[in-house]
């Protein structure tokens, strides 16, 4: 955690995410408008009354983007947590147990990896119909764990060979205890990278699904704002504020998350830190097969 | 060879999995699956067509396994049913036509961004810590972290609407007849610029970062030190010792990335109103045209598997150890 705070990329990333989170929480204090209600005439340009203008049906864009941040953050972190949980458990179990268990889990993992994710999600969401943010988070969790399972398994395979695991086995520790208390703390950096990556993926994918018209249109979220704006041909009629506002919000959050992602990556894999000397590298343990 | 055969068997299993999802999904949903799948057809479909459509999707009398086999039978004979929105066109021809546009767009963008991104990654890793590296890395981070929807919309807004340099939609001037004339090809190229630029922006950063990180990991290896100690030129060490080996994991990451590329290209097509799979799919979603929505999963999975197989083959060519195995 300390190293994280000393990394400049991590600091900027955290600051961006914190800003968005604070704005989302403080939404009722920052705007008097109800994000779902018509509060003005349609497609009004930004003014003192409506700082970011209004949508085609006269909703306040600023209020919608603030409240929409709540949805994006909640789906992002909720689905991210779910994806990481499933991936980590499967990865550690497959890597540690080995044998038949590993074969079965690895086969499914690889299979999920080659079935393209977005088309699969589109089919799922289309059949579920008007998926609410919670449902989107759930189907993301159910379909997107494969990458995490794969890297966690690879990492588990190398940790498994370490002496402290062997000694725990000698002492007759139960398997689940070894997996939870010996293996898990030692693959935590991979789990962290997986978590941040999954949050980014979930935020982007939720917005994409909603943009394609598969979300519940009543939910207030950035993806739905884009969908509504696109349907109202906001760009053609010159209502750029309706479309650019959620665009910049998504871009901002994406950049913040990615900066954090790269920072954690650098900390977990010190060779990636720039400005290192060859001598420092040689001190590092050679990375094993399957390491990212 | 054994390696490639094993991969082929695996791909068959993966395709079967996608088909199985298609089969069970409507049956798992609450309510009547036939009603669910074909309710959007309304009165537009003649009854005998509806019967044929039910047969294609395995809605026959009999136990579930018989229905499943019927469905698999129609898929493996290339019958994906008929589109409801574009009735009476079969799904395969609706999607097949769109797939060509998508593949051209996606393929060109992937090749351009792979070559450019890899090259930038090699240079950034070689000069790690320099201003060049910082600029390339930070730009890559920004470019990859912005969702494709957002990149597409911003590119469309800036270059399509505000500057008005390029057309805002379609793959070619609608007034021209599709033919191999210079005029038509020029129009296609002109219309393709914005979606292409968008896709490259979305893709290039990923390749750059992967290549840079692989390179930096390799630069600490003994054989690199050895190559330098032998007094080989920088260029030779960089390209033939480091970059050549760093390319291997990059190629395998390309295989995983193809799914993402497909997704990005879908979204870009919707924004630019490009007649590829993305747009067809968007229309199908709005019209609840389930045969098309299901068909795209199969076609996309097949595309992805073929792409993976090409990557496998190139992997064998790049890594001599696999040829021996």
Contacts between the chains, C-beta under 8 A, distances in Angstrom:
chain1	res1	chain2	res2	distance
A	107	B	13	8.0
A	110	B	10	7.0
A	110	B	14	7.9
A	111	B	10	7.8
A	111	B	13	6.5
A	111	B	14	4.9
A	111	B	17	5.4
A	113	B	256	6.4
A	113	B	259	8.0
A	114	B	11	7.1
A	114	B	14	4.8
A	114	B	259	7.9
A	114	B	301	7.6
A	114	B	304	6.1
A	114	B	305	6.2
A	114	B	308	5.9
A	115	B	14	6.0
A	115	B	17	6.4
A	115	B	18	5.2
A	115	B	297	8.0
A	115	B	301	5.4
A	115	B	304	7.4
A	116	B	258	7.6
A	116	B	259	4.1
A	116	B	262	5.2
A	116	B	263	7.1
A	116	B	297	8.0
A	116	B	300	4.8
A	116	B	301	6.2
A	116	B	303	7.9
A	116	B	304	4.8
A	117	B	259	5.3
A	117	B	260	7.7
A	117	B	263	6.7
A	118	B	259	7.2
A	118	B	262	6.7
A	118	B	263	3.5
A	118	B	266	6.3
A	119	B	262	7.1
A	119	B	263	7.8
A	119	B	266	7.9
A	119	B	296	5.7
A	119	B	297	4.8
A	119	B	300	4.2
A	119	B	301	7.2
A	120	B	18	7.5
A	120	B	21	7.1
A	120	B	297	6.2
A	122	B	281	6.7
A	122	B	285	7.1
A	122	B	293	6.5
A	122	B	296	7.3
A	122	B	297	7.5
A	123	B	21	7.0
A	123	B	22	6.9
A	123	B	25	6.6
A	123	B	293	5.8
A	123	B	294	6.2
A	123	B	296	7.9
A	123	B	297	4.9
A	124	B	25	7.1
A	126	B	285	5.9
A	126	B	288	7.4
A	126	B	290	7.0
A	126	B	293	4.9
A	127	B	25	5.1
A	127	B	26	6.3
A	127	B	29	5.6
A	127	B	36	7.4
A	127	B	290	7.6
A	128	B	29	7.5
A	147	B	256	7.2
A	200	B	145	6.8
A	203	B	147	7.9
A	204	B	147	4.2
A	204	B	148	7.9
A	207	B	147	5.8
A	207	B	149	6.2
A	208	B	147	6.6
A	208	B	148	7.4
A	208	B	149	5.8
A	208	B	263	7.1
A	208	B	267	5.8
A	211	B	149	5.1
A	211	B	267	7.1
A	211	B	270	7.6
A	212	B	266	8.0
A	212	B	267	7.6
A	212	B	270	6.7
A	212	B	281	7.7
A	212	B	282	6.0
A	212	B	285	5.9
A	213	B	282	7.2
A	213	B	285	5.5
A	213	B	286	5.8
A	214	B	285	6.3
A	226	B	149	6.2
A	226	B	153	7.3
A	230	B	270	8.0
A	230	B	271	7.6
A	235	B	153	7.6
A	235	B	156	6.6
A	235	B	157	5.9
A	235	B	160	7.8
A	235	B	161	5.5
A	235	B	168	8.0
A	236	B	161	7.7
A	236	B	168	7.9
A	240	B	157	6.2
A	240	B	161	7.9
A	243	B	153	5.8
A	243	B	157	7.1
A	244	B	153	7.7
A	244	B	154	7.4
A	244	B	157	6.6
A	247	B	149	7.9
A	247	B	150	4.5
A	247	B	153	5.3
A	247	B	154	5.9
A	248	B	150	8.0
A	250	B	146	7.3
A	250	B	147	5.5
A	250	B	149	7.5
A	250	B	150	5.0
A	251	B	145	7.8
A	251	B	146	4.5
A	251	B	147	7.6
A	251	B	150	5.1
A	251	B	154	7.9
A	254	B	145	4.0
A	254	B	146	5.2
A	254	B	147	6.1
A	254	B	150	7.6
A	255	B	141	7.3
A	255	B	142	5.6
A	255	B	145	5.0
A	255	B	146	6.9
A	257	B	145	6.6
A	258	B	141	5.2
A	258	B	142	7.7
A	258	B	144	6.6
A	258	B	145	3.2
A	259	B	141	6.4
A	259	B	145	7.8
A	262	B	141	5.8
A	262	B	209	7.8
A	265	B	213	7.8
A	269	B	213	7.6
A	269	B	217	7.6
A	271	B	216	5.6
A	271	B	217	5.5
A	271	B	220	6.2
A	272	B	213	5.6
A	272	B	216	5.8
A	272	B	217	7.8
A	274	B	128	5.0
A	274	B	129	3.9
A	274	B	133	6.3
A	274	B	134	7.6
A	275	B	128	7.4
A	275	B	129	4.2
A	276	B	128	8.0
A	278	B	220	6.5
A	278	B	225	7.2
A	281	B	219	8.0
A	281	B	220	3.6
A	282	B	220	6.9
A	284	B	220	7.6
A	287	B	217	6.8
